[in-house]
Amino acid sequence: MIADAALERLRLGDPAGALALLDAPATGIDADPARHLARGMALLGTGQGAEARSALRTAVALGDRSPTTLLNLAIAEDRAGDVERARGLMRALAERLPDWDEPLLRLAESLRSGGNAIEAEAAYQQVLELNPRREEALVALGGLLIARGAGLEASQLLLRCCGIAPGRAEAWNALGLALRLTGDLALACTSFIEAQRLEPASADYALHGIDAALAAGTADDELTRLAVSAATDPLNPVPQLARGMLLERLGRRAEAIDALDTAAALAPEAPLPAKLLGGVLSRSARLRDAEAALRRAAELDPGNPGLRNDHAAVLMRMHRHPEARALLLDLHERHGEHPSVLCNLANATVCLGLQDEAVALARRAIALTPDAVLPRRALCNTLPYHQDVTGAALLAAARACSLRLPRRDLGCFANSRVPDRRLTVGLLSGSLKTHPVGWLTVAGFETLDPAAFDLVCLVQNPVPHDPIARRFRSVAREWVETDALDDVALATRARELGIDVLIDLGGYGDGGRMPACAHRLAPVQVKWVGMQNHSSGLREMDWIVTDRWETPHALAELYSERLLCLPDGYACYSPPPYAPPVTKLPALAAGHVTFGCFNNLAKITPRVIATWATILRRLPGARLVLKTHQFSDADTADRVRAAFAVHDVDGGRIETRGPSSHRAFMGEYGGIDIVLDPFPYSGGLTTCEALWMGVPTLSLPGETFSSRHSLSHMSNAGLHGWVARDPASYVELALAKAADLDALAALRAGMRARVKASALCDAPRFGRNLGAALRHAWRVWCEDGAPVIARPPGRSNLPGDCFGQAASQ
Amino acid sequence: MQKLHATADADALTGRAAQLLAAGRAAAAGPLLAAARRLAPDSHDVAELGARLALHSASPQEAAAELDLSIAAAPMHPGLRKCRSELRWRLGDLDGATRDAAEAVVLNPADPVAKALLGVLMLELGRAADAEACLAEAVGDEPANPAFREGLAAAQEANGDPEAALATLVHGIVAAPTLVQPRNAAILLCMRLRDFRQAVDLAEAARAAGVADACLFGMQGHALSSLGRHDEASDAYAEALKLGPDDPYVRHLVAAAGIRPSATRAPVEYLRTVFDGYAERFERHLVSLGYRIPGVMRGVLQQHPDIAAGRRVGPVLDLGCGTGLIGLAIGDLPIGPITGVDIAPNMLAHAAAKRLYADLVEADVVEFLGRSERRWPLILAADVLCYFGDVADLLDATYQRLSPGGWLIASVEELLPDAQGTIPGNGDWALQRQGRYAHTMKYIRHAAWTAGFTIRRLNRETLRDEANSPVGGLLMVLERLAHDR
């Protein structure tokens, strides 16, 4: 009686109700197999495979060997994990009842969920031989055929299914996927639309629909359709979600964010809208909002490691490295070693000044997936900070990464080889904005002769209202947003734009698209500022912009590119209009010297700390101010102070400061007498900023490009005598400079005027130099005659490979 | 398959919609409000939100209908009144807007926004004293609100008390030192008062306080240039360009300062920006500069053979008519009907108010001449050629639109050699620091001949006074050959 009532509940789709009935105290003895069968089926319905198996085994043991009971037992065995036993039972039933398609269907499903696609396909075929109208088999077999690229075969099956069961949304969705494979894009769009009509709550169907519309070139129609759908059913978050993703793919990010925000507000408990919103916000550089959205998504779906990894990546971009690292370490502990987590962890770790650990993490990621690019990029991004890095090691790491980049032959270039014609120069970067790349390059591009050079910006993660982005935009003929383009599409687009000389300004950094250069975007490719820590190692990168201080002759062999050696510095500083005035030398009033370093903590190695500690020990009244984002975390600041204490320097003499506005940051140089440069990764923009604020930088250049930035900028500003050979001479030089306050005060008083008048800030002069260098690179290509010059790996720079005069410094 | 269902309630959706609308994101707020309305009947707050949203979505009629219904249902709701006041103002119904603003003040006398709104509307109605009283109360309630202070300063200026206006803005700077708006308003006021020294001081103070803004640096450059401090002006323009590289106004000034190579004419956007912002004070400014061209042109026209004989000449085309000063100067002569063409709609509004023009066209003069098929026996171009370096195309287009025997009367600023005897620019014309081009007489003569004109007259005239010295120019009367049909 109860069993019948329970089965009735099951038929009505209420397994929980059925279980409630069956859990009531039994009125008779509990030996009724029907009751156990009903209980097993109800438990299966509520996803309790092991409990269902127990109930169904009891039913069979009590004598119920009906096909239904045995098949339910087989399903329960499958769900409980005893796959072989389950499949054995299913096969036996299929043999016993050869006209019944259900056991074969269940067998096929078991095989499919177990990843055995070939046997699953065969089983589904058998089902369809018995019952050609079996919808589940048609859909599932269609899915398997799609997975192995057999679109035509799949579409025939799925068309049959849609004819048999036109109300089945998943069949229309699968048909759409199959038609995409066959290239019938218009029909695919129609299929997805029908799937959405039948199942408006499905995000997947809607997202498939926008993919198809984009491929079919009917994105505008799809946008309109989604807008109408959203207006008709304002409580459905799905049309807004799909609109948002379509708008993002069309490069209309502000509108995309509006739509996704709407979807997230309608469905605040669903992780998907929050995740997608977080992604678009992150790509729009709206990091605070992105972080909130991704944190929310991760909270809603705590078992999803990908979401937490994305969250950590945004935290890193916000310079919240300690939080990011803690999150990644936790992920690592819970989910085991995963290359992408290890890579993020390596990047977060290096930013906390733990270079040894970071490089080890990157190497572990490489060991896990030796042929993957991402771990190699992580090594290229961490190794330059390591205190024992050499130019050769960095070049080797860069080459190893470059070798693993995918390459597709997109054909020869048709650019006309006229040496003196007007050239189209492409700038490729995610940093054409308020960023060191922007500050150090924009003035150069503004002053390039427009009659000789036409600029095209290929921009990743654009920030439309950023003041420096607007400067780039105003001098560019075209502003192409590249987020929606994969590397091959990006290279193709660049070729369509007729770019003659491509300048990469991103490297392997955040938003960097240098990997696309492996496909060649232009006949001449040049590396310049933007994670330009050393050679790119990329054989398709023909030239690197440098100067005689960055790359003297003796170091030229550590580069895979030819050298475009500018006659002054390799960069041009564009000081911010809001910089406060230069103050008097603070030591005169304070009675002691204050050293400072406002560089990223990643650059501060144990050897740097030991060297600075020696200076402080020998100059007991002196203080050191360290300022960087990472010091907003008290534990990090404590750890760095403790590192000085190990060298007998009282932590009280080390002042750590966290982030501030850029103007306040510049203003804080008012309290600094001398900047101590870190090594081997020296200050770049930071050194220029200090100079603008009247503060010279004491530097210790090495052989890598990134170790020589300060040398270049100081020399370019006409400041010599601030360069040490080794840590010991660095200490002596610091003490000597600190001992001559009159000289320091005089230097400081005239510093801004000196820097303003120097080549470092002389944009028109820089523009001419850059123009001449780019013209040289172009002429070489015109004269070479070969379709594309690919330098053989391992070849060192020869004198004829350099543009400009390289000194043997 | 991921299925998504709405789980938010009406209050949550309304709250989020209000947040988004306050952030200017009407496109995101709209769908949420629509969803909220599906879940629950409208409250007054939802109705107000709906009306505000309609204001954003460029459907004022819909908003008006919605607001009328809501106010009929809740006449004592001050928010709805404020909202309708803004809408009516936008629709040009100043009286209605003022009534609603006044109601809002009565319903909630503590609301500074309502008082400020009423004040600004009073100012629009020409009731400057009432406006000042309302805005003074609003400023008293919220001393750091830059918009209230700007409104009060405007009212004080309208009441003939520019010193009080400047004091209001300067106090605003103290109250909100990080905001650029009160600083720019104060500098602009100084420029209007021709107190360039104080304008420069205010701009320097802004820079010292870390306020960096393209407009601010641009005005600083203007003020410095007016004081003859051209090198410093050049630096200020360069800073302005860094902050506003895509602003045609700034770019043109920078070109004028010699920082960038100049184009052959001023950008249309520059002219629109300058003259639209300038319309209110254009005539006052020109009169204060001793602007003489309308009078000189009138004198020339009196010598036109037909006019001298009492015969009517027309129709007449006034290129770059501005606020209609030429129309005013020649309105009593037997001339007309006059068509005025100008790029700046605000200037045209002033010209229209003079009721001297049969037709006024908002267009760039070259574009207008290019598309016009009419012929004119008389075309006037006072202070138009000074926004062109190369005048060949303009003269050619004008020639095409003149009737045979027709006259073009135009003025230019004369380009003279510098202290070293060198002619600046390309030797024919040069862009000057104030953003205008000057031309040599030789070049004008050559350009006129090249276009096919007969030169009836080309002589030096004083155009106006600048920094207490006369600015020299050329007045030309060019004629299309009578037999050239």
Interface residues (C-beta under 8 A of the other chain):
Chain A: E170 E199 A201 S202 A203 D204 Y205 A230 A231 P234 L235 N236 P237 V238 Q240 L241 E255 I257 D258 A259 D261 T262 A263 A265 L266 A267 P268 E269 A270 L272 P273 E446 P450 P467 R470 R471 R473 S474 V475 S574 P576 P577 Y578 P580 P581 R663
Chain B: M1 Q2 K3 L4 H5 A6 T7 A8 A12 L13 R16 L20 R25 A27 A28 P31 L32 A34 A35 R37 R38 L39 R207 A208 G210 V211 A212 F217 E239 K242 L243 G244 P245 D246 R251 P261
